[in-house]
Structure formats: C-alpha cells, structure tokens
Amino acid sequence: MQNTDFDFKNYSFGSTKSIKDYILLIRTNLKTFMIIPIIIFILSLAYAMYPPNIYRSTVTLKIIVQQQTVLKDGSLPEVKTENSDRFIANEIEVIQNYDTRERVAKALIDTIENAKNKKVFNLLTLDKNEEGINGHKTLSDITGLLLTKVKTEQKAGMDVIEISAESPSPEEASLIANTYAEKFLQFNLEENRNQLNVVRKFLENQSKEKLTELNNAENELSNFKEKGGIVSLDAQSSELITQLSQLDAQRDAAKIDLMTSKGVLDQYKKEIGNQNPYLANYLESQTSQAYIDVLQKQIAELQMNRDMAMANKSPNMDVSVKINEYDRKINELKQKLSSKINGIKTGAFSGSPDQIKDLAQKLIEEEVRNHSLSIKLNELQTIINKYEGSISRLPKKSMEFAGYQRNMESLQQLYTLVQQKYQEALINELSQPGNLVIIGVGRVPDSPAKPNRLMIILIGLMISPVIAFGYILIKDYFDDTIKSPDDIEKNDISFLSWIPHSIYNINNYHDNEELLALYESDSPVSESFRAIKARILHSKADSGIPKIILVTSAAEGEGKSFVSFNLAGNFAQSNKRTLLLDCDLRRPRIHAIMGVDKKPGLVDFLLHKTKLEEIIRKTRKNNLSYITSGSIIKNPAELLESKKMDDFLKIIRDFFDVIIIDSAPIVAVIDTEILTKFVDGTILVVCADKTKNQLMMDAVDIIKRNKIPFLGTVLNDFRYKSGYGYYYKYYYNYSSNGNGGKKHKVKP
C-alpha cells in the first residue's frame, strides 16, 4: 500500500481490486459498515424532526426591458439577449441592496405597530428574553434579516423575477413578500419618473417666479399711470410694443427651455459617465461640430423668418407661398441634420449595452435640442435688438410707458407658456409607468416549504451505505498494515503459512497454554504449524534439512515467541529431539511461558557461571527441551557475537535434531543479524492488522542484504473473515468426522 497522495480512482478501479476484494473488505469491517449507517440514520431522523416548519410565499414580477434605440427595427420580433439578462441582474441587485431593504423594514415596522393581532409575527418580533420597543426588532436588525430570509431570482429563460420570503409563520411570509414587492415597485417608479420629476419641479418653480414678476410688472405699470398720467401710443407704436412683447416672451421661454435642457443634459451625462466616462465626452464633441452648428443656425433663422412673416401678414397680403418656401427649406435642412445625427448615433452605439444605448440616444437628442435652443435664443435676441432700436426713437415719456407695457405683456405671455409647459410635464410624469408589473401576489401558504422530512430521511438512508463504504475504503487505503497472505505474496516475499487468530497469539500466556501444538494437536492452529514444519523440511531438499532455525519479527509484540514455542512443539511431536533456545536477551519470554526462573540460562553458561546440563530443561514431552535467556547483561550483542556463542551452538548441535531460536526483532536491534550467521534458516513473523507493510519490507531488506538463509514469512493472528475462512471450515469438518468435533480454545 502507498500512503502518499490518495488516488481514489486508481485504488478503486485498479487491477489490484476485484469485486471479491471489496466484498471481503466489507466483511472485514462489517461492524463499522453497520454502525455508520445507523448513526447517519439517527442523525438524519433528528435533523428531520427537530427544525420547525418554514413557510414560503412568492411574489412574481414581470420586467419590461425598455430598449428604445434607433438601431432597433420595429418590424423584427424582440429577441432576448445577454444585455437583457444583465439589465434584469441589475434590477435584482437593486432589490437586494441595503437601501431597498431598509425601506421594506420601515414599512414592516409600521405594519407591526398598527397590527391588532401580533401573534402572526415571528421573525420580526422579539424573543421572550430580548428587550425592545413595541415588541419588534430594530430597524437595522430587520434590514439585516431580510437579506437572509428573502430570496430574489430570475426565472430561467424569462423576464420574470420571483421574490420569495420565508418564515415560521405563513401570514408573516406573505406579508414580507408583498411588502417587499410593493416598496420596490414604488422605488422603481420613482427612478423611472426621476427625469420627468426634475423637469416638473423646475417648471413649477419658474411658474411661481414668473407669476411674482408679472404681479410686480402690473404694479409698476399701474404706479406709472397714476404718477405720470395716462399716455396713449399711436397704432404703429402699439403694434411695435405687442411684437416686442411676443418676442420677449419667446426669448424668456427659450431661456427656460434652455435651462431645463441643461439640467436634463447634466443628468444624462452623469448617468453615462458612471458607466462609460469616455462616451459622454465623445458625444459632446460630436454634437458640437461646426457643420451641425451651421445647420442648426440656418434652421433657426428660417424658423424665425417664417414666424415673423406669419406675425406680419395682413388681410391684403398673401404670404402662404413665402411660408411654404420657408417650410421646404427647413425640412431639407432638418433631413441633413438628422442624417448627420444618425451617423453619430451609429458610432456611439457600437459595442455598447442596450441600457447605455438608450441613455446615449437621449443624450444625443438633448444635446441637439440644447444647441438649437441656444441658437434660437441668440436669433431672438438679435431681432429684439433691432426692434428696440425703433422704440428708442419714441419720445422719452412714451418710451418709458412702452417699457412698462412691454414688460407686463411679455410676462403675461411667458407665464401662460410656462404654465402650459408645467401642466404638460405634470401629465407626463404621472403617466410615466415603471418597468415592473406584479403578475402574481404572495399568497398565504397552506403547507410548509421545508424541511422535507421524508426526503431528508430517505437521503440519509440512501447515502449512509455509501458514506460507510467510502469510510472503509479510505481507512483501508491509508491502513499500511499487513492484512492477508496476499499482502505478503504481492511483494514477492516467500510465504510459509498463516496462523489463525486464537486467544494466545500475542502476549497471552498461562503456564504452557501457548503450546497448542502439543496440547491441542487437532486445532486449526496446530494444523498451521504442521504446514509450516512441512514447508521448512521441503525448503532445503537439495542442501539438506535446516537444523538451526532462527525465528524473528519486524517489530515487538508480533508473536515470534508464540511461533517459536509452537513450532518447536510441533517438531517434538514428530519424534525429533527439539531444543527451544531463548536468544532474545533484551526482553526474554520463554521462561515466562514455561513458568520458571530465567536463571540459570544461556548468558550464565556463556559467562561460565553454570554448566550446560544445568541450563537445559525438559518439558512433559521428552522430545522437547528449552534453554532460558539467563541473567540480564548490558551488551548482549557482544556476547552473541563472541566465540563462546559459536562454540555453544556447535556443541548443542550434536545433541538435538532441531534447534529453534527465539530472537529479538530484526529491525529494532543488531542481535538478530549477528545470530543469523550461525543458523541454517530464518523465519520472519508478521502480525495481521498490526505489522506495517513498510516495516516488513525493511526486515526483508535486512535479510536479503546480509544474504541470510531465508525460509519464509509466517502471518500470525490472521482472522478467517478476511477471506480465508474456507480453511477453517474444511479443516473443522474433516476433524469432526475423525474425532467427534472436539472444541478448542480458538476464536474462529
């Protein structure tokens, strides 16, 4: 196994895994595979039952996307574009911003304070442990709450927005959704009427100012008449004053129109500047070209001449031909101007979104109108100056009277014009619609929208086995321990046999009870040791049967003493004189297994403290003897490497048919490597679900590096459920037929 980056695909679908492997993996972790789904089911059940019912009310709004540009052909059907979606996305952003939510929050607070039944409110009112005024939450709290409890989204493929509100109270959900929609409609209408509102307010102020000026002019004329007496002008002078009054009124009206146009123009420039600051400057430079100025000036002159001709016509004079000629020339110039303006619009609209195109068109039209008004104002002032030259030739008294009379008459006409324009602006403002329409109100829901308790439970049931299996896969992937004989053999390591799990495999011993090979010879464990013995005897067919066999492990606590003890017992059972030698001088165990004192033992003999016959001890089986480790010393490696140890093994070699040496772990200390030069073969013991794969590989590398005679590996404490249960099944049945099925101290 690899414990680097987790490649789940390679792990799950690689050639090393089959369906049988996954089934065995589940069997091995059956307890985990059952517990995890139970826990997930309990959690999903608790999650489904604990939350309160949440009701949802939805208001549906239709968005009217206004795309009034000269590039749009009215004969073609309207096609939905990305710009339309962007426009709707902007509207959704406005719905969700803080100012809109604050408006809604204020309206909701007014509703709560005026409501007779406050039990229908839940989200907006205070909890029992909270303190507040009038029983509702603060304005800022409700404003923040609306951000999480109100959801705004566009219906796919449609110019429709849905505003949905959620609350534990169905009435409150309906109230929030409808209030939200109403306040946004009000805001949207204000925004759409904003431009007209500016014009209407300006004209309203101008109307009031001109009325005041008219009253003052009438008072001044009346005072003059009282002080200077009544002065009458001749018919020609009266006609001149009337014409001048009309011109003054037109000039002042043009001034007001110019001021109105300038205010509108500034607002358009500001709006376009916020989106594209370069476009506003470009449009202003294009509309102020000299060619356009000349055309506008010529149109203004012709219009003034036409108006003067119409004003001076008399019953005895037919001016219709002249007026028609003026109209023809004016129309020709307007066509040229329109063609030029359309070219500017085409250049300005190239690559611009629809919303900017609409603003740009309005700005161009207003720029042209502004220039026309400015030229018209200059032309009117020029004509007025000519007429004033004629008045200056009147007598002083008559000229002063004419001034008062002219001022009053011009203000009367101007006031009438301003009032007319104000009424038109008021009608335009009130008739201007928004671009939102409610097509579905938020109704009081009959059933909760969430939680879907049944769906939560079903999802919990469906995903729990997947989560459990995924957990087992991940755990297995990152688990680097040896689990089965396959884990050994796939690393091309010689394998002798495996020993099934029993209560004695590792560190459990009570007075010879570990010697299953002798006292429970018909158990699966004993059968495993018979298999190991047979394979050892056949492993050296060419070079002879190994006589001195070293048993070691990769690490501590993997059952090497258990294997050594039972392997020795199995050889003894075959009528071979067998010696079990405890050479683990750091942590010896043979004396504890046999229930004797470790002294005198091997160390004491090598240090010449005792005789050989005193350290060799017999068991109840005459063919099995053992030697304990003896006294503890500081440097056991030096003693094991000494000539005394070599001589000792040569001596006892002739006394026994088989010598089993229980040694220290080969990776942990150097003692075992020293002993390997004296032996005929080495057995490596690994423990299922305990020995790390890398640690086993390190032990094998040491054996191969030192060219140690290697008999193979024994897998200790292997559990049948990992896929090799057939061994126990067939052995047990065979044994039962032979001896009546005797029970053993083995946990299958």
C-alpha atoms as one frame of an Amber mdcrd trajectory, in Angstrom:
protein
   0.000   0.000   0.000   1.049   3.579  -0.592   0.476   6.371   1.888   1.273
   9.240  -0.431  -1.336  11.207  -2.381  -4.709   9.450  -2.366  -5.552   8.280
  -5.889  -9.111   7.052  -5.288  -9.753   6.205  -8.938  -6.630   4.089  -9.185
  -7.338   2.499  -5.815 -10.972   1.694  -6.590 -10.696   0.625 -10.227  -7.088
  -0.522 -10.443  -6.159  -4.025 -11.457  -5.343  -4.996  -7.860  -9.001  -4.764
  -6.762 -11.867  -7.040  -7.714 -15.470  -7.372  -6.592 -14.380 -10.156  -4.281
 -11.828  -7.828  -2.695 -14.495  -5.249  -1.956 -16.847  -7.880  -0.529 -14.066
  -9.183   1.696 -13.267  -5.622   2.730 -16.877  -5.117   3.847 -16.864  -8.454
   5.672 -13.676  -7.479   7.446 -15.230  -4.181   8.564 -18.801  -5.432   8.908
 -19.265  -3.850  12.314 -18.199  -0.440  11.028 -20.327  -0.894   7.912 -23.391
  -1.428  10.111 -22.721   1.185  12.786 -22.129   4.144  10.439 -25.494   3.825
   8.597 -27.281   3.510  11.946 -25.605   6.700  13.212 -26.364   8.568   9.972
 -29.989   7.405  10.054 -30.377   8.606  13.655 -28.807  11.961  12.764 -30.998
  12.391   9.679 -34.066  11.454  11.720 -33.144  14.011  14.390 -32.416  16.645
  11.738 -35.727  15.960  10.029 -37.803  16.158  13.215 -36.046  18.942  15.120
 -36.323  22.035  12.826 -39.636  23.979  12.833 -41.820  24.276   9.745 -40.765
  27.050   7.358 -43.369  28.587   5.037 -42.544  30.334   1.753 -44.553  32.993
  -0.061 -43.564  34.214  -3.533 -44.367  37.376  -5.495 -43.838  37.222  -9.269
 -42.742  40.382 -11.123 -42.651  40.901 -14.886 -39.718  43.035 -16.061 -40.376
  45.318 -19.019 -36.979  45.849 -20.610 -37.036  49.170 -22.465 -34.745  49.122
 -25.486 -35.587  52.285 -27.370 -32.711  52.799 -29.782 -32.503  53.815 -33.411
 -30.813  50.522 -34.148 -33.893  48.504 -33.200 -36.098  47.655 -36.138 -39.715
  47.659 -35.031 -40.639  45.221 -37.762 -38.479  42.489 -36.218 -39.573  40.402
 -33.223 -37.967  41.197 -29.886 -35.112  38.821 -29.179 -33.890  38.157 -25.650
 -30.165  38.907 -25.357 -27.451  38.768 -22.735 -27.896  42.523 -22.251 -31.486
  41.844 -21.208 -30.229  39.367 -18.620 -27.695  41.930 -17.444 -30.442  44.507
 -17.075 -32.521  42.073 -15.002 -29.443  41.207 -12.929 -29.058  44.930 -12.172
 -32.682  45.062 -11.049 -32.120  42.072  -8.747 -29.089  43.812  -7.262 -31.203
  46.900  -6.565 -33.834  44.704  -4.898 -31.226  43.216  -2.588 -29.282  46.359
  -1.694 -29.389  47.927   1.755 -31.500  50.988   0.891 -34.300  48.882  -0.585
 -34.276  46.531   2.403 -34.352  49.481   4.762 -37.466  50.847   3.019 -39.150
  47.478   3.391 -38.082  47.230   7.041 -39.655  50.617   7.831 -42.918  49.566
   6.192 -42.929  46.280   8.119 -42.356  48.081  11.420 -45.337  50.356  10.698
 -47.437  47.281   9.959 -46.401  45.590  13.214 -47.108  48.672  15.309 -50.579
  49.085  13.786 -51.464  45.372  13.781 -54.123  44.206  16.236 -53.004  40.568
  16.188 -49.229  40.370  16.704 -49.240  36.594  17.084 -48.863  36.149  13.323
 -45.362  37.656  13.509 -42.365  35.518  14.333 -39.154  36.686  12.647 -39.835
  40.397  13.102 -40.785  40.306  16.774 -38.518  39.939  19.777 -37.883  36.718
  21.645 -39.037  36.417  25.230 -35.530  37.027  26.571 -34.972  40.132  24.390
 -35.831  43.701  25.275 -37.102  46.263  22.808 -39.704  48.902  21.966 -43.216
  47.967  20.796 -42.291  44.294  20.706 -40.427  44.307  17.367 -36.794  44.163
  16.393 -34.809  47.267  15.492 -34.709  48.745  12.008 -31.120  47.577  11.427
 -31.913  44.060  12.686 -34.902  43.679  10.360 -32.890  45.148   7.462 -30.180
  42.527   8.006 -32.771  39.776   8.494 -34.339  40.472   5.101 -31.023  39.672
   3.417 -31.165  36.059   4.646 -34.911  35.444   4.694 -35.798  36.940   1.299
 -34.525  35.355  -1.900 -34.668  37.049  -5.308 -34.006  35.158  -8.524 -34.779
  35.297 -12.227 -36.842  32.517 -13.755 -34.739  30.756 -16.347 -35.316  31.996
 -19.889 -37.902  34.609 -18.853 -38.035  38.320 -17.994 -39.592  37.385 -14.674
 -38.289  37.898 -11.145 -39.525  35.992  -8.115 -39.269  37.484  -4.626 -39.667
  34.716  -2.035 -39.888  35.247   1.729 -39.568  32.513   4.337 -40.879  32.481
   7.883 -42.181  30.040  10.503 -45.457  31.980  10.207 -47.305  31.657   6.848
 -49.016  35.053   7.313 -45.679  36.735   8.036 -44.073  35.172   4.956 -46.887
  36.531   2.767 -46.667  39.970   4.399 -42.894  40.245   3.902 -43.025  39.133
   0.250 -45.860  41.502  -0.702 -44.397  44.459   1.217 -41.040  43.874  -0.425
 -42.603  43.850  -3.904 -44.730  46.965  -3.249 -41.806  49.000  -1.924 -39.579
  48.007  -4.795 -42.295  48.910  -7.299 -42.583  52.295  -5.621 -38.810  52.778
  -5.775 -38.703  51.647  -9.406 -41.477  54.074 -10.347 -39.622  56.937  -8.639
 -36.463  56.081 -10.549 -38.300  55.943 -13.884 -40.004  59.297 -13.170 -36.876
  60.902 -11.795 -36.016  62.770 -15.007 -39.564  63.984 -15.506 -39.723  64.911
 -11.857 -36.694  67.188 -12.255 -38.312  68.959 -15.225 -41.666  69.284 -13.467
 -40.127  70.768 -10.314 -38.076  73.238 -12.341 -41.132  74.430 -14.298 -43.135
  74.652 -11.101 -40.537  76.985  -9.580 -40.347  79.015 -12.793 -44.135  79.360
 -12.835 -44.128  80.756  -9.312 -41.284  83.160 -10.108 -42.918  84.429 -13.308
 -46.229  84.953 -11.529 -44.462  87.086  -8.947 -42.662  89.032 -11.675 -45.954
  89.525 -13.551 -47.618  90.913 -10.447 -44.713  93.254  -9.905 -44.828  94.392
 -13.557 -48.557  95.122 -13.320 -47.995  97.138 -10.157 -45.182  99.127 -11.767
 -47.365  99.946 -14.823 -50.238 100.960 -12.588 -47.979 103.208 -10.483 -46.560
 104.831 -13.601 -50.024 105.576 -14.897 -51.002 107.132 -11.573 -47.889 109.287
 -11.344 -47.381 110.270 -14.970 -50.938 110.209 -16.180 -52.385 108.019 -18.884
 -50.293 108.019 -22.007 -51.664 106.667 -25.263 -49.462 105.450 -28.073 -50.214
 105.619 -31.720 -51.238 102.482 -33.596 -47.774 101.850 -35.024 -46.117 102.153
 -31.617 -48.730  99.880 -30.035 -48.137  97.259 -32.734 -44.392  97.520 -32.144
 -44.841  97.026 -28.399 -47.059  93.994 -28.989 -44.491  92.401 -31.299 -41.686
  93.124 -28.834 -43.723  91.592 -26.001 -44.256  88.454 -28.019 -40.551  88.257
 -28.850 -39.621  88.862 -25.208 -41.978  86.069 -24.154 -40.484  83.723 -26.749
 -36.964  84.654 -25.674 -37.711  84.098 -21.982 -39.480  80.813 -22.801 -36.414
  79.768 -24.799 -34.258  80.651 -21.786 -36.410  78.451 -19.542 -36.325  75.633
 -22.102 -32.555  76.026 -22.336 -32.179  75.855 -18.549 -34.442  72.795 -18.432
 -32.483  71.169 -21.233 -29.209  71.884 -19.460 -30.459  70.202 -16.257 -31.625
  67.136 -18.188 -28.373  67.056 -20.150 -26.265  67.182 -16.977 -28.164  64.245
 -15.532 -27.740  62.169 -18.693 -24.022  62.929 -18.714 -23.738  61.893 -15.085
 -25.512  58.591 -15.674 -23.440  57.761 -18.764 -20.264  58.935 -17.043 -20.840
  56.458 -14.227 -20.923  53.619 -16.765 -18.636  54.905 -19.534 -16.883  58.249
 -18.819 -15.325  58.398 -22.300 -18.648  58.076 -24.111 -20.103  61.284 -22.631
 -17.113  63.366 -23.805 -17.228  61.722 -27.230 -20.917  62.523 -27.724 -20.467
  66.130 -26.624 -17.600  66.639 -29.077 -19.541  65.044 -31.942 -22.744  67.031
 -31.442 -20.853  70.337 -31.290 -19.280  70.001 -34.759 -19.207  73.160 -36.888
 -21.314  71.554 -39.625 -24.074  70.739 -37.129 -23.903  74.265 -35.664 -24.298
  75.796 -39.142 -27.287  73.606 -39.934 -28.950  74.420 -36.622 -28.305  78.138
 -37.106 -29.778  78.101 -40.622 -32.848  76.202 -39.358 -33.293  78.706 -36.517
 -33.030  81.705 -38.903 -35.564  80.226 -41.315 -37.954  79.426 -38.468 -37.681
  82.994 -37.146 -38.275  84.456 -40.608 -41.259  82.194 -41.083 -42.673  83.182
 -37.683 -42.140  86.882 -38.442 -43.832  86.506 -41.830 -46.803  84.856 -40.200
 -46.940  87.530 -37.498 -46.822  90.442 -40.032 -49.328  89.065 -42.509 -52.354
  91.239 -43.287 -55.700  90.592 -44.992 -54.472  92.342 -48.119 -51.231  90.282
 -48.353 -50.892  86.554 -49.237 -47.777  85.147 -47.540 -48.632  81.458 -47.873
 -46.214  80.952 -50.765 -43.417  82.500 -48.775 -44.225  80.432 -45.677 -44.318
  77.230 -47.737 -40.912  78.074 -49.173 -39.587  78.549 -45.615 -41.044  75.168
 -44.569 -39.479  73.408 -47.560 -36.024  74.785 -46.798 -36.421  73.985 -43.085
 -37.352  70.365 -43.853 -34.384  69.959 -46.182 -32.003  71.250 -43.507 -33.640
  69.022 -40.866 -33.118  65.961 -43.059 -29.430  66.794 -43.427 -29.160  67.323
 -39.671 -30.993  64.057 -38.958 -28.679  62.138 -41.284 -25.634  63.561 -39.520
 -27.053  62.787 -36.067 -27.863  59.205 -37.085 -24.222  58.748 -38.100 -23.123
  59.947 -34.665 -25.583  57.561 -33.002 -24.307  54.611 -35.007 -20.730  55.293
 -33.919 -21.753  55.833 -30.295 -23.849  52.665 -30.055 -21.208  50.351 -31.490
 -20.433  47.692 -28.846 -22.499  49.407 -26.142 -25.021  47.560 -23.939 -28.703
  48.292 -24.531 -29.042  50.333 -21.349 -26.150  52.634 -22.360 -27.517  52.845
 -25.920 -30.809  54.143 -24.553 -29.067  56.778 -22.437 -26.740  57.725 -25.293
 -29.682  58.254 -27.666 -31.419  60.501 -25.146 -28.206  62.434 -24.535 -27.637
  62.997 -28.302 -31.208  64.193 -28.786 -30.936  66.505 -25.792 -27.562  67.877
 -26.997 -29.097  68.731 -30.382 -32.119  70.312 -28.707 -29.854  72.275 -26.378
 -27.824  73.656 -29.301 -30.990  74.516 -31.188 -32.405  76.375 -28.185 -29.156
  78.272 -27.729 -29.137  79.377 -31.398 -32.827  80.238 -31.242 -32.200  82.356
 -28.175 -29.420  84.254 -29.931 -31.585  84.826 -33.022 -34.453  86.104 -30.884
 -32.148  88.452 -29.070 -30.832  89.792 -32.378 -34.374  90.534 -33.633 -35.314
  92.097 -30.288 -32.297  94.374 -30.510 -33.485  95.585 -33.960 -36.976  96.320
 -32.649 -35.565  98.099 -29.604 -33.791 100.469 -31.979 -37.168 101.562 -33.301
 -38.518 102.133 -29.764 -35.549 104.280 -28.851 -36.774 106.891 -31.374 -40.014
 107.450 -29.384 -40.355 110.410 -27.003 -38.930 109.765 -23.542 -42.312 109.633
 -21.809 -43.777 107.357 -24.435 -40.662 105.161 -24.420 -40.841 104.726 -20.628
 -44.532 103.866 -20.831 -43.766 101.469 -23.673 -41.135  99.743 -21.483 -43.622
  99.072 -18.673 -46.278  97.956 -21.124 -43.854  95.678 -22.955 -42.586  94.083
 -19.731 -46.078  93.339 -18.468 -47.339  91.894 -21.776 -44.217  89.702 -22.222
 -44.547  88.393 -18.676 -48.208  87.608 -19.271 -47.383  85.586 -22.358 -44.369
  83.958 -20.660 -46.404  82.972 -17.614 -49.018  81.392 -19.863 -46.337  79.432
 -21.723 -44.656  78.274 -18.507 -47.973  77.192 -17.019 -48.747  75.266 -20.170
 -45.350  73.537 -20.076 -45.752  72.792 -16.349 -49.106  71.094 -16.917 -47.608
  69.057 -19.760 -44.667  67.998 -17.546 -47.030  67.045 -14.716 -49.127  64.894
 -17.049 -46.007  63.264 -18.491 -44.676  62.460 -15.010 -47.920  60.928 -13.803
 -48.370  58.927 -16.994 -44.811  57.566 -16.961 -45.014  53.857 -15.953 -42.304
  51.807 -14.233 -40.757  48.757 -15.841 -42.168  46.321 -13.278 -45.580  44.665
 -13.103 -46.816  42.302 -10.379 -48.257  39.258 -12.124 -48.572  37.097  -9.006
 -49.093  38.225  -5.424 -47.611  36.430  -2.438 -50.351  34.226  -1.049 -50.515
  32.759   2.451 -49.064  29.244   2.022 -51.136  26.255   3.133 -48.222  23.871
   3.737 -44.596  24.326   4.791 -41.896  24.578   2.137 -39.257  22.985   4.311
 -37.963  20.882   5.862 -38.949  17.982   3.643 -38.743  15.490   6.464 -39.409
  12.381   4.400 -36.823  13.403   1.795 -34.195  14.026   4.488 -34.784  10.572
   5.976 -34.710   8.899   2.548 -31.500  10.705   1.596 -29.982   9.663   4.912
 -30.923   6.048   4.202 -29.528   6.183   0.662 -26.209   7.880   1.366 -25.400
   6.123   4.646 -24.115   2.894   2.983 -22.125   5.000   0.517 -20.541   7.005
   3.343 -19.823   3.826   5.291 -18.243   2.162   2.258 -16.260   5.309   1.471
 -15.004   5.467   5.037 -13.929   1.827   4.852 -12.158   2.428   1.516 -10.284
   5.453   2.813  -9.423   3.706   6.044  -8.193   0.672   4.115  -6.190   2.838
   1.724  -4.353   4.645   4.496  -4.022   1.486   6.617  -0.488   0.256   5.890
  -0.708  -2.926   7.942  -0.465  -6.480   6.616  -3.972  -7.960   6.472  -3.785
 -11.161   4.466  -1.314 -13.525   2.797  -1.939 -11.659  -0.466  -0.303  -8.543
   1.028   2.879 -10.591   1.562   2.904 -12.508  -1.694   2.253  -9.472  -3.893
   5.593  -8.052  -2.656   7.344 -11.181  -3.984   8.225 -12.371  -0.461   8.431
 -16.074   0.335   5.392 -17.131   2.370   5.203 -20.247   4.556   1.743 -20.168
   6.078  -0.664 -18.220   8.213  -1.763 -18.895  11.769  -5.442 -18.308  12.591
  -6.478 -15.999  15.385  -6.655 -17.517  18.868  -6.614 -16.185  22.410  -2.885
 -16.974  22.674  -1.435 -15.479  19.508   0.156 -12.431  21.117   1.253 -11.782
  24.703  -1.330 -14.014  26.375   0.263 -16.914  28.215  -0.579 -19.023  31.270
   1.681 -21.959  32.158   2.289 -23.793  28.917  -1.108 -22.855  27.460   0.596
 -21.309  24.466   1.910 -24.709  23.455  -1.153 -25.545  21.378   0.873 -27.687
  19.000   1.334 -30.250  21.812  -1.782 -29.994  23.931  -4.393 -29.292  21.197
  -2.910 -31.086  18.233  -6.187 -31.221  16.297  -6.852 -27.452  16.367  -6.574
 -25.201  13.280  -3.596 -23.512  14.942  -1.747 -26.820  15.274  -2.558 -27.633
  11.676  -0.988 -24.341  10.624   2.240 -25.197  12.455   2.288 -28.626  10.834
   2.077 -26.856   7.469   4.963 -24.563   8.435   7.075 -27.528   9.572   6.385
 -29.424   6.353   7.338 -26.477   4.161  10.539 -25.917   6.153  11.554 -29.547
   5.696  10.961 -29.337   1.944  12.582 -25.899   1.517  16.137 -27.280   1.687
  15.728 -30.512  -0.253  18.990 -30.033  -2.148  21.210 -28.703   0.624  19.756
 -30.674   3.491  17.153 -30.139   6.175  17.761 -26.936   8.226  18.756 -27.846
  11.762  19.130 -24.475  13.491  16.163 -22.230  12.694  16.017 -18.601  13.773
  12.585 -17.039  14.401  12.417 -13.248  14.372   9.921 -10.441  13.666   9.964
  -6.953  12.241   8.880  -5.320  15.497   7.960  -6.144  19.050   4.677  -7.864
  20.013   4.031  -9.696  16.741   4.023 -13.228  18.200   7.512 -14.542  17.376
   7.806 -16.272  20.786   4.395 -17.881  20.238   5.516 -19.118  16.814   8.897
 -20.292  18.151   7.298 -22.180  21.016   4.643 -23.964  18.951   6.963 -24.681
  16.043   9.357 -26.348  18.476   6.460 -28.315  19.957   5.371 -29.466  16.511
   8.868 -30.735  15.698   8.947 -32.529  19.066   5.602 -34.133  18.263   7.274
 -35.653  15.172   9.685 -37.562  17.481  12.503 -35.137  16.797  14.754 -34.068
  19.613  13.943 -30.391  19.715  15.512 -27.511  21.636  13.873 -24.120  22.112
  16.570 -21.517  22.752  15.687 -18.044  24.050  18.197 -15.656  22.471  16.130
 -12.515  22.991  18.437 -11.322  25.742  16.776  -7.915  25.995  13.146  -8.975
  26.506  13.072 -12.749  27.009   9.740 -14.622  27.230  10.379 -18.379  27.198
  10.827 -18.569  30.962   7.526 -16.719  31.483   5.698 -19.054  29.112   7.092
 -22.094  30.933   6.543 -20.556  34.334  10.164 -20.873  35.552  13.002 -18.568
  36.579  15.113 -17.318  33.699  18.312 -18.117  35.633  20.367 -20.113  35.083
  20.260 -19.760  31.351  22.243 -19.053  28.175  24.008 -15.932  29.460  25.095
 -17.677  32.650  26.610 -20.571  30.650  28.445 -18.267  28.250  29.872 -16.364
  31.210  30.980 -19.671  32.761  28.694 -19.313  35.750  26.981 -22.646  35.252
  27.253 -25.927  33.381  25.496 -26.913  30.171  23.415 -29.667  31.751  22.108
 -27.142  34.306  20.593 -24.808  31.693  18.894 -27.449  29.507  15.416 -28.032
  30.901  12.907 -30.687  29.968   9.151 -30.413  29.328   6.471 -33.056  29.872
   7.166 -34.137  26.323  10.556 -35.841  26.464  11.463 -34.752  22.930  11.157
 -31.016  23.750  13.794 -29.146  25.786  14.353 -25.440  26.280  17.024 -23.024
  27.469  16.053 -19.706  29.031  17.919 -16.447  28.460  19.576 -16.287  31.867
  20.873 -13.168  33.591  20.389  -9.720  32.068  23.581  -8.072  30.730  24.310
  -4.608  29.328  25.729  -5.537  25.931  24.053  -8.714  24.704  25.227  -8.154
  21.108  28.887  -8.565  22.125  28.135 -11.815  23.905  26.128 -13.202  20.964
  28.939 -12.301  18.572  31.614 -13.951  20.723  33.397 -17.250  20.008  31.738
 -18.666  23.109  28.350 -18.413  21.381  29.734 -20.094  18.275  31.218 -22.907
  20.333  27.985 -23.300  22.290  25.896 -23.800  19.144  28.425 -26.292  17.763
  28.182 -28.286  20.976  24.409 -28.475  21.262  24.007 -29.016  17.527  25.044
 -32.633  18.006  22.605 -33.172  20.898  19.374 -32.224  19.048  17.721 -32.830
  15.702  16.146 -29.344  15.538  17.058 -26.122  17.363  14.522 -23.253  17.315
  15.999 -19.882  18.326  13.665 -17.171  19.578  15.471 -13.903  18.821  14.885
 -10.164  19.139  13.109  -8.147  16.382  15.494  -7.852  13.439  14.733  -4.179
  12.641  14.946  -2.967  16.230  18.393  -4.284  17.316  21.530  -5.823  15.791
  21.333  -9.000  17.898  19.358 -10.994  15.323  21.658 -10.071  12.435  24.569
 -11.438  14.486  22.766 -14.714  15.157  21.878 -15.296  11.509  25.472 -16.283
  10.645  25.156 -19.294  12.953  21.819 -20.633  11.676  20.591 -22.699   8.724
  17.444 -20.737   8.072  15.428 -17.699   9.225  11.663 -17.267   9.635  10.103
 -13.774   9.711   6.892 -13.436  11.746   4.446 -10.651  10.891   1.159  -9.976
  12.636  -2.087  -9.421  10.729  -3.596  -5.925  11.123  -0.571  -4.833  13.182
   2.701  -5.109  11.266   3.280  -2.165   8.944   3.934  -3.068   5.342   6.992
  -0.820   5.199   8.377  -2.367   8.384   8.043  -5.846   6.863   9.844  -4.639
   3.721  12.648  -3.207   5.878  13.065  -6.552   7.673  13.185  -8.449   4.364
  15.721  -5.938   3.010  17.988  -6.631   6.013  17.705 -10.380   5.436  18.447
 -10.081   1.713  21.224  -7.524   2.211  23.074  -9.809   4.633  22.423 -12.872
   2.409  20.750 -14.608   5.334  19.201 -18.014   4.592  15.519 -17.085   4.438
  12.899 -19.803   4.816   9.852 -17.550   4.500   7.280 -15.454   6.286   4.588
 -16.529   8.743   1.427 -14.440   9.091   0.306 -14.624  12.718  -3.112 -13.861
  14.228  -4.938 -13.967  10.890  -8.741 -13.750  11.093 -10.827 -16.004   8.869
 -13.309 -13.318   7.875 -10.645 -11.691   5.735 -11.423 -14.238   3.052  -9.687
 -17.470   4.031 -12.470 -18.931   6.146 -12.697 -21.939   3.856  -9.541 -23.275
   5.558 -11.176 -23.379   8.958 -14.462 -24.658   7.535 -12.973 -27.632   5.723
 -10.466 -28.446   8.451 -13.088 -28.343  11.178 -15.460 -30.603   9.230 -12.686
 -33.045   8.429 -11.517 -33.084  12.049 -15.081 -33.540  13.318 -15.566 -36.598
  11.156 -12.411 -38.034  12.605 -12.679 -37.303  16.332 -16.179 -36.204  17.062
 -15.650 -32.464  16.772 -13.694 -31.642  19.882 -13.920 -27.995  20.965 -10.764
 -25.914  21.005  -9.607 -22.703  22.610  -9.702 -20.921  19.277 -11.869 -17.960
  18.291 -12.961 -18.502  14.689
